[in-house]
Amino acid sequence: MLLAIFLMSLSSFAFESPLSTPAIKSVKATKSPLTAVTKAGDGRLVAVGQRGHILVSDDSGVSWTQANVPVSSDLVAVSFASAERGWAVGHGGVVLKTEDGGMNWILQLDGHQASKLVLDYYSRQAEADPDAEMFVAREELLIEFGGTQSLMDVYFESDQVGYVVGIFNRLLKTVDGGNTWQPWAHRIDNPYELHFYSINSGKDGLYITGEQGMVWRLDEGQQQFVSVETPYDGTLFGAAIGTNELIVFGMRGSAFKSTDQGESWTRLEITSEAGITDGVIFGNGGVALVNLAGELLVSRDGGDSFAPQAIIESMPFYGLAQISSNHLALVGAEGVQNLAVMAQDSSPGESSVSLLESDDLAMNLELRHVTQ
């Protein structure tokens, strides 16, 4: 009898997989770690983070509503192709989709399903692709040990076409909005199966960044990601892409700029040695970067020089988004501590950063802390 009671008590504490456990609603969700934030359409912000938390704001980050999410896996990236349709990815190899602007999400793919589709795909390619056997062996090992490969970033160029990237050369593409996925490990020059950390696009092209200073650019004609040589051998966490410039950044405060699709690079002068986690390029030479030291670094001259901006409550920052031409949103280790960047005349003693200029008026952007 006592044994039965003991076993019943143990069963009540049985492990519940985050892949099948919905995210818990919490009034403290805005203070939990958030890893990425993006715009959904013109007026909405969507942020993702630990334990499956997804938050939505329709007032530039002043107030947030927690979304309904079917998993409690840590989420690390989010991308919207339109105001309604978006995707989020993270640990456990999860791919989530929303069709209502981020309020409700469904699970489209997890790491176990991804391993099976990769195994099936390359098993069929054994004769046509000399690398297929290697891909098959790796997936068989992953399946044997019950593991999953985390996805680190997602990018959708339309409601139908998108990519997800992750650790150990994980690269998948969809052409039907995530209903089905095709492995693309054979379509990238990554023989050592390095981790991918970001995928981002601009007028300059579609780029992936990863370990050992690696950058890859999509060759549209060949439908192949080709490696781009950089002067760095550390991890590159991401890229900011403007009209004519590409800035990649990563560990130890390292950042590099190219204006010729990676043919040549200039190292940017960053005084901090903290890892740079995210960045955005504005018009008229404005660049903003955030790092793990809780700094917002801003340049007015296209990245030639940067200055840290005063922040009321600093924290390690993981992501930022440009809401409008004069407004930034930041997320990090302590959740939603956005910095709204408001255009107005500066006054003596104010901490301000000029990101916008015109021929008639230099507009200073005051950093206004948005409290929660």
Helices and strands as residue ranges (DSSP letters): H 2-11, G 29-31, E 34-40, E 44-49, G 50-52, E 54-57, E 65-66, E 75-80, E 86-90, G 91-93, E 95-98, E 106-109, H 111-124, H 132-144, E 151-156, E 162-166, E 171-174, E 182-183, G 185-187, E 196-202, E 205-210, E 215-219, E 224-228, E 236-241, E 246-250, G 251-253, E 255-258, E 266-267, E 276-281, E 287-291, E 296-299, E 307-309, E 317-324, E 327-332, E 335-336, E 339-343, E 352-357, E 362-369
